[in-house]
Amino acid sequence: MHTRWSNKFNTGLTNRFSTTIEINPPYPQANVLRTWAQQNEQMLIAYTMKSTGPTCSLLFVPFEEEIVPIAEIRQQNPGQIFYIHAEVALQNENQRFCILACSDCKQHFTRAFSRRKFYCTNCRQATQLVPRCQFEMTLTDQSGSTTTTIVDEYAEKTLFLTSKEIYDICNVKKGLLPLANAQKLLTGKIFKIQIKKLFTRNNEAGKLVILSFIDKSNSVVSQMPATIKDVAEGSKQKIEPAAPEKQEHPHITTKGNGSYKCNAEMKISPPKNC
């Protein structure tokens, strides 16, 4: 079907060189391309979400997944999603494994330790604090180490506990979490880890968040949907902001430089709010 602008009563597409754009052209090549796009729709959507920032600026994301050495993480752009191969360990066994957040907008209240009702000025309604599992993990490869964060149900899978159970043990009973199963899950294994570098204010070092990690035997340990909000995407009005951390980079130490690359099948999950 040829469509072009000829006058105000006709519809069509053209440019100053009179190039015609055909909609659904009756060519075999077009049919093949259309069929391929329909069959790979989720892959194309995932690639689009991974290759654009919050301002729709393009980010380089090759289909051939590049394994980034930890020493080169600082070179990744904010909003970038990438992979590393590393050992995984709990950053600190005495760290806080559960925080309280608004049940609606998920705003964190890092100074709160008991569940209560309150009026959230962010979502502008009465709500209640709910527990969210969140903790830090240390990743180590041949080039260095860094600290990342894992949250929600995927953090729960690592600890073999729900957020409510963690809250009851730590905040109500004032006890210590049983971490033997988590240590057994992580010890002595090399994982392929998908990481996102979040956007931050004031050009601070970007926080690293684990989206998924898979051991070398290809059994999925955890995979997190793209619902993490970057700092720049959140509300500008914080109810109870945490104390800012001033550091040049999130606990990265360097042993050497190197690069690794592997050809892996892209894992696709329907995008949500990224």
FIMIKOL-303764 format. One record per residue: residue in one letter; x, y, z of N, C-alpha, C in turn. Coordinates in steps of 0.02 Angstrom, whole numbers, padded with zeros to 5 digits, always signed. Layout:
BEGIN
AXYZXYZXYZ
...
This chain:
BEGIN
M+00043-00060+00000+00000+00000+00000+00044+00062+00000
H+00038+00104-00051+00076+00166-00056+00035+00222-00025
T+00065+00257+00023+00031+00314+00053+00077+00374+00051
R+00050+00431+00034+00091+00492+00032+00045+00552+00041
W+00076+00608+00061+00038+00669+00069+00031+00702+00000
S-00029+00704-00026-00041+00737-00090-00080+00802-00080
N-00128+00801-00034-00163+00862-00016-00193+00851+00053
K-00230+00899+00078-00255+00896+00146-00310+00843+00155
F-00336+00815+00101-00389+00766+00106-00362+00695+00102
N-00300+00686+00081-00271+00619+00075-00220+00607+00130
T-00212+00544+00149-00164+00525+00200-00107+00488+00169
G-00049+00496+00196+00008+00461+00170+00072+00486+00202
L+00126+00455+00184+00191+00472+00210+00239+00482+00152
T+00277+00536+00156+00327+00548+00105+00378+00596+00134
N+00432+00609+00099+00480+00660+00119+00494+00706+00061
R+00541+00752+00071+00552+00801+00019+00583+00772-00044
F+00609+00710-00039+00636+00677-00098+00584+00631-00130
S+00521+00635-00109+00466+00596-00136+00476+00521-00125
T+00509+00503-00070+00517+00433-00053+00453+00407-00021
T+00427+00352-00046+00365+00324-00021+00379+00270+00030
I+00343+00273+00086+00347+00221+00138+00287+00175+00130
E+00301+00112+00120+00248+00063+00111+00230+00031+00177
I+00166+00025+00191+00141-00008+00250+00119-00078+00232
N+00148-00128+00266+00135-00198+00250+00146-00213+00176
P+00206-00203+00150+00219-00214+00079+00212-00288+00061
P+00187-00304+00003+00175-00374-00017+00237-00408-00044
Y+00291-00409-00004+00353-00440-00025+00370-00498+00021
P+00398-00552-00006+00416-00610+00037+00465-00591+00092
Q+00513-00547+00077+00562-00527+00128+00528-00492+00187
A+00478-00451+00171+00443-00416+00224+00404-00464+00268
N+00374-00515+00237+00337-00565+00275+00383-00605+00321
V+00441-00622+00295+00490-00659+00336+00512-00617+00396
L+00526-00554+00384+00548-00509+00437+00493-00499+00489
R+00431-00491+00465+00375-00482+00511+00364-00544+00554
T+00370-00603+00524+00362-00665+00561+00416-00672+00614
W+00478-00656+00595+00534-00661+00642+00523-00613+00701
A+00500-00552+00687+00489-00503+00740+00434-00526+00788
Q+00382-00557+00761+00329-00583+00804+00353-00640+00848
Q+00394-00684+00820+00420-00741+00858+00470-00720+00911
N+00503-00664+00901+00556-00641+00947+00536-00575+00981
E+00471-00566+00990+00447-00503+01018+00475-00489+01088
Q+00475-00540+01131+00499-00530+01199+00574-00514+01201
M+00612-00546+01157+00683-00532+01154+00695-00459+01133
L+00657-00436+01083+00666-00367+01059+00645-00317+01113
I+00592-00332+01150+00570-00288+01204+00623-00285+01258
A+00650-00343+01277+00701-00345+01329+00763-00307+01307
Y+00783-00315+01244+00842-00279+01220+00831-00204+01220
T+00770-00183+01203+00754-00112+01203+00757-00084+01273
M+00729-00121+01322+00731-00098+01392+00802-00094+01418
K+00844-00142+01399+00913-00143+01423+00957-00091+01390
S+00939-00071+01329+00983-00027+01291+00962+00046+01292
T+00914+00064+01335+00894+00133+01342+00894+00154+01414
G+00913+00215+01427+00911+00242+01495+00844+00275+01508
P+00836+00306+01568+00772+00338+01586+00756+00398+01541
T+00806+00425+01508+00795+00481+01462+00793+00458+01390
C+00785+00391+01381+00782+00360+01315+00848+00366+01277
S+00902+00381+01311+00968+00381+01279+00990+00309+01269
L+01023+00296+01213+01043+00228+01197+01103+00206+01239
L+01101+00143+01261+01157+00112+01295+01179+00053+01254
F+01243+00041+01249+01269-00014+01209+01258-00080+01245
V+01216-00123+01218+01203-00189+01246+01207-00240+01190
P+01263-00273+01180+01269-00322+01126+01229-00385+01142
F+01204-00418+01089+01170-00482+01099+01219-00534+01123
E+01282-00527+01103+01333-00571+01129+01352-00545+01197
E+01329-00578+01251+01336-00551+01318+01409-00548+01339
E+01431-00489+01358+01500-00479+01378+01505-00487+01453
I+01555-00526+01475+01568-00535+01546+01616-00480+01567
V+01594-00437+01612+01634-00380+01633+01674-00397+01696
P+01739-00388+01696+01778-00397+01757+01757-00346+01810
I+01760-00366+01873+01740-00321+01926+01781-00256+01925
A+01844-00261+01907+01887-00202+01905+01863-00150+01855
E+01821-00170+01806+01798-00125+01754+01725-00102+01765
I+01696-00119+01823+01627-00100+01836+01619-00024+01837
R+01668+00011+01863+01663+00084+01868+01658+00116+01800
Q+01678+00081+01747+01674+00108+01680+01604+00100+01649
Q+01561+00062+01681+01493+00052+01656+01451+00114+01669
N+01408+00131+01622+01365+00190+01629+01308+00176+01677
P+01284+00228+01713+01224+00219+01755+01166+00195+01713
G+01129+00147+01739+01074+00117+01702+01094+00056+01662
Q+01159+00044+01657+01183-00013+01617+01170-00078+01653
I+01150-00129+01615+01143-00197+01640+01198-00239+01609
F+01234-00276+01650+01290-00315+01625+01298-00378+01667
Y+01345-00421+01647+01356-00485+01680+01428-00489+01705
I+01436-00525+01761+01502-00542+01785+01503-00615+01806
H+01562-00645+01808+01573-00711+01836+01610-00702+01901
A+01581-00724+01957+01613-00711+02021+01588-00759+02074
E+01627-00763+02128+01605-00797+02189+01560-00749+02227
V+01512-00777+02263+01463-00737+02300+01465-00755+02374
A+01465-00705+02416+01465-00717+02489+01425-00662+02523
L+01398-00677+02582+01364-00626+02621+01415-00573+02642
Q+01398-00510+02633+01446-00457+02647+01464-00454+02721
N+01414-00467+02764+01424-00466+02836+01367-00506+02868
E+01384-00555+02908+01333-00597+02940+01294-00558+02992
N+01320-00503+03015+01286-00462+03066+01250-00402+03037
Q+01246-00398+02971+01213-00342+02939+01138-00347+02948
R+01103-00294+02930+01030-00292+02934+01002-00326+02872
F+00962-00378+02882+00935-00416+02826+00863-00397+02809
C+00835-00351+02846+00765-00332+02834+00757-00258+02849
I+00723-00222+02805+00707-00152+02816+00631-00145+02812
L+00606-00088+02836+00534-00074+02833+00521-00023+02779
A+00465-00033+02743+00449+00011+02687+00374+00023+02684
C+00355+00076+02649+00284+00090+02638+00254+00033+02597
S+00196+00010+02616+00165-00046+02580+00142-00028+02511
D+00137+00037+02496+00113+00058+02430+00170+00082+02385
C+00206+00133+02406+00258+00162+02363+00326+00131+02373
K+00334+00087+02424+00397+00051+02437+00453+00098+02461
Q+00435+00158+02483+00485+00203+02511+00515+00172+02573
H+00582+00171+02578+00617+00139+02633+00619+00185+02694
F+00611+00154+02753+00618+00189+02816+00673+00154+02855
T+00735+00173+02842+00792+00137+02869+00800+00146+02944
R+00770+00198+02972+00775+00210+03044+00718+00180+03083
A+00670+00151+03049+00613+00119+03083+00629+00046+03097
F+00607+00022+03155+00620-00047+03174+00557-00085+03194
S+00499-00050+03196+00437-00083+03215+00383-00064+03164
R+00339-00111+03150+00285-00099+03102+00232-00056+03134
R+00208-00006+03097+00157+00039+03122+00122+00073+03064
K+00064+00101+03078+00028+00139+03027+00052+00211+03029
F+00051+00242+02971+00071+00312+02967+00043+00341+02902
Y+00047+00407+02897+00026+00441+02836+00087+00453+02792
C+00087+00422+02735+00144+00427+02689+00134+00489+02645
T+00178+00537+02651+00173+00598+02611+00194+00586+02538
N+00225+00529+02526+00246+00513+02457+00187+00488+02416
C+00149+00441+02443+00090+00416+02407+00025+00450+02431
R+00031+00494+02482-00025+00535+02506-00085+00495+02530
Q-00072+00447+02571-00126+00409+02601-00099+00371+02662
A-00146+00352+02706-00127+00313+02765-00107+00243+02743
T-00053+00219+02768-00028+00153+02749+00008+00123+02809
Q+00039+00066+02797+00073+00031+02851+00142+00009+02828
L+00189+00010+02874+00256-00014+02859+00255-00090+02852
V+00289-00114+02801+00294-00186+02789+00367-00205+02784
P+00386-00266+02805+00456-00287+02800+00476-00305+02729
R+00537-00286+02710+00565-00305+02645+00635-00334+02657
C+00646-00392+02629+00712-00423+02636+00761-00387+02590
Q+00815-00364+02620+00867-00329+02581+00933-00335+02618
F+00985-00353+02583+01051-00357+02614+01105-00352+02561
E+01167-00348+02584+01223-00339+02538+01262-00404+02531
M+01289-00413+02470+01330-00471+02455+01395-00449+02425
T+01448-00487+02438+01514-00472+02410+01527-00517+02351
L+01547-00487+02294+01563-00524+02234+01639-00519+02222
T+01670-00576+02206+01742-00578+02197+01760-00617+02135
D+01803-00587+02093+01832-00624+02036+01907-00613+02036
Q+01941-00632+01983+02014-00627+01980+02039-00556+01978
S+01995-00509+01960+02017-00439+01953+02002-00397+02015
G+01959-00420+02059+01943-00380+02118+01879-00402+02151
S+01851-00359+02193+01789-00374+02228+01747-00311+02234
T+01682-00319+02244+01637-00263+02251+01577-00285+02293
T+01540-00236+02317+01480-00249+02358+01418-00232+02318
T+01369-00277+02319+01306-00266+02284+01248-00278+02331
T+01188-00259+02309+01128-00268+02350+01080-00315+02315
I+01046-00356+02354+00993-00399+02328+00932-00390+02372
V+00872-00390+02342+00812-00370+02380+00753-00417+02366
D+00702-00409+02409+00636-00440+02402+00638-00516+02398
E+00592-00545+02361+00583-00618+02363+00644-00656+02339
Y+00685-00624+02300+00744-00658+02274+00799-00658+02327
A+00799-00608+02370+00843-00611+02429+00817-00663+02478
E+00751-00669+02482+00721-00719+02526+00742-00790+02506
K+00745-00802+02440+00765-00868+02416+00836-00886+02437
T+00878-00835+02439+00948-00847+02459+00952-00866+02532
L+00910-00834+02574+00912-00847+02646+00866-00904+02667
F+00823-00928+02621+00774-00980+02636+00725-00957+02690
L+00711-00892+02691+00665-00862+02739+00624-00808+02705
T+00562-00797+02728+00521-00743+02702+00538-00678+02739
S+00517-00622+02711+00529-00558+02743+00496-00555+02812
K+00437-00583+02818+00402-00583+02882+00440-00625+02934
E+00465-00682+02913+00504-00724+02958+00568-00689+02981
I+00600-00655+02934+00661-00618+02951+00646-00562+03001
Y+00590-00527+02989+00570-00473+03035+00555-00500+03104
D+00519-00555+03108+00502-00584+03173+00564-00606+03211
I+00612-00636+03176+00673-00660+03209+00716-00602+03233
C+00726-00553+03189+00773-00499+03204+00743-00442+03245
N+00681-00422+03229+00652-00363+03261+00606-00379+03319
V+00573-00436+03318+00527-00454+03372+00562-00496+03425
K+00593-00551+03403+00627-00596+03449+00698-00575+03465
K+00724-00526+03428+00792-00501+03438+00844-00557+03433
G+00833-00603+03387+00878-00659+03379+00923-00652+03318
L+00961-00705+03304+01006-00706+03247+00978-00752+03193
L+00987-00733+03131+00961-00773+03075+01002-00836+03067
P+00969-00892+03051+01005-00954+03034+01031-00949+02962
L+01096-00940+02955+01125-00927+02889+01162-00987+02861
A+01157-01045+02893+01195-01103+02871+01174-01124+02800
N+01109-01123+02786+01086-01144+02719+01108-01095+02666
A+01108-01030+02682+01131-00980+02634+01205-00988+02619
Q+01244-01001+02672+01316-01010+02662+01330-01073+02620
K+01291-01125+02632+01299-01187+02593+01282-01175+02520
L+01231-01135+02508+01209-01120+02440+01263-01083+02400
L+01299-01039+02434+01346-00994+02400+01418-01017+02400
T+01438-01055+02450+01509-01070+02459+01536-01116+02404
G+01595-01098+02379+01631-01140+02331+01603-01142+02262
K+01563-01093+02242+01533-01092+02176+01549-01028+02140
I+01552-01033+02074+01560-00974+02031+01492-00961+01998
F+01468-00900+02002+01403-00882+01976+01408-00834+01918
K+01362-00840+01871+01352-00789+01820+01299-00741+01847
I+01318-00679+01857+01276-00631+01893+01257-00574+01847
Q+01192-00559+01844+01167-00502+01806+01159-00443+01854
I+01190-00388+01837+01193-00330+01882+01168-00268+01846
K+01135-00225+01883+01116-00159+01856+01149-00105+01899
K+01178-00057+01865+01208+00001+01899+01156+00057+01900
L+01134+00074+01960+01079+00121+01967+01102+00193+01957
F+01054+00236+01940+01067+00307+01935+01067+00337+02005
T+01108+00388+02015+01112+00421+02080+01110+00497+02071
R+01099+00531+02126+01100+00604+02124+01171+00629+02136
N+01184+00689+02114+01246+00725+02128+01308+00688+02103
N+01299+00648+02050+01356+00613+02018+01394+00568+02066
E+01358+00540+02116+01390+00493+02162+01400+00426+02127
A+01441+00384+02158+01453+00318+02130+01387+00279+02127
G+01374+00246+02071+01312+00210+02062+01308+00147+02105
K+01250+00137+02136+01239+00077+02176+01228+00018+02130
L+01254-00040+02148+01248-00101+02108+01195-00146+02138
V+01150-00170+02096+01096-00214+02119+01096-00278+02078
I+01090-00334+02111+01088-00399+02078+01019-00411+02049
L+01015-00424+01984+00951-00441+01952+00941-00517+01949
S+00994-00554+01940+00990-00627+01939+01059-00656+01948
F+01063-00718+01972+01127-00753+01971+01116-00827+01964
I+01159-00858+01924+01154-00928+01904+01221-00962+01916
D+01221-01020+01946+01285-01054+01956+01307-01088+01892
K+01368-01114+01891+01396-01142+01829+01359-01203+01804
S+01320-01235+01848+01280-01293+01826+01215-01272+01794
N+01206-01205+01786+01147-01176+01752+01082-01185+01790
S+01085-01196+01855+01024-01197+01896+01012-01127+01922
V+00954-01100+01909+00940-01031+01927+00931-01025+02002
V+00972-00983+02033+00965-00970+02104+00915-00915+02116
S+00920-00862+02077+00876-00805+02087+00871-00765+02023
Q+00811-00738+02011+00803-00692+01955+00752-00640+01975
M+00770-00577+01972+00729-00523+01996+00699-00485+01938
P+00632-00470+01939+00603-00430+01886+00627-00359+01889
A+00619-00324+01833+00645-00256+01828+00598-00207+01861
T+00591-00210+01928+00548-00165+01964+00587-00119+02010
I+00654-00123+02007+00695-00081+02050+00693-00010+02023
K+00679+00037+02066+00678+00107+02045+00746+00139+02060
D+00774+00171+02010+00836+00208+02021+00821+00268+02065
V+00874+00294+02096+00866+00352+02139+00838+00411+02100
A+00862+00419+02038+00840+00475+01997+00768+00468+01975
E+00741+00406+01975+00673+00395+01952+00623+00400+02009
G+00646+00399+02071+00601+00400+02128+00575+00470+02141
S+00535+00475+02193+00507+00539+02211+00561+00586+02237
K+00557+00649+02220+00606+00697+02244+00596+00712+02318
Q+00536+00698+02344+00522+00711+02413+00531+00647+02453
K+00583+00643+02492+00596+00585+02533+00568+00597+02603
I+00535+00547+02630+00505+00553+02695+00558+00547+02749
E+00600+00497+02742+00652+00484+02791+00714+00460+02755
P+00751+00505+02725+00809+00482+02685+00863+00453+02728
A+00898+00404+02700+00954+00375+02736+01013+00422+02731
A+01060+00414+02778+01120+00457+02777+01159+00443+02714
P+01181+00495+02678+01217+00484+02615+01284+00452+02628
E+01303+00408+02583+01368+00375+02586+01415+00410+02538
K+01471+00434+02564+01520+00468+02523+01577+00421+02510
Q+01580+00396+02449+01635+00352+02430+01645+00357+02355
E+01705+00347+02335+01722+00354+02265+01692+00298+02224
H+01688+00239+02251+01658+00182+02217+01636+00131+02269
P+01582+00095+02258+01555+00049+02309+01601-00010+02323
H+01652+00000+02366+01694-00053+02392+01727-00095+02338
I+01753-00064+02287+01786-00102+02234+01861-00102+02247
T+01891-00161+02247+01963-00167+02250+01987-00199+02187
T+02046-00181+02165+02071-00204+02100+02133-00246+02109
K+02134-00303+02075+02192-00345+02075+02227-00345+02007
G+02189-00332+01956+02218-00333+01889+02162-00323+01839
N+02179-00315+01778+02129-00305+01727+02126-00365+01682
G+02069-00377+01655+02061-00432+01608+01992-00427+01579
S+01979-00463+01527+01913-00462+01496+01895-00532+01477
Y+01831-00545+01481+01805-00611+01466+01744-00602+01424
K+01731-00649+01381+01671-00645+01339+01646-00715+01326
C+01581-00723+01328+01552-00788+01314+01490-00778+01272
N+01473-00829+01234+01412-00827+01196+01359-00865+01235
A+01308-00829+01257+01258-00860+01299+01190-00841+01273
E+01143-00884+01284+01075-00870+01261+01044-00819+01307
M+01015-00768+01278+00987-00714+01318+00926-00739+01357
K+00926-00724+01423+00868-00740+01464+00818-00684+01457
I+00757-00699+01441+00707-00648+01429+00652-00654+01481
S+00635-00597+01509+00577-00594+01553+00538-00532+01534
P+00471-00535+01534+00431-00478+01513+00448-00418+01555
P+00463-00360+01525+00482-00301+01563+00424-00272+01601
K+00441-00245+01659+00390-00210+01698+00409-00136+01701
N+00425-00113+01761+00446-00043+01768+00520-00041+01779
C+00557-00023+01730+00629-00021+01736+00653+00050+01735
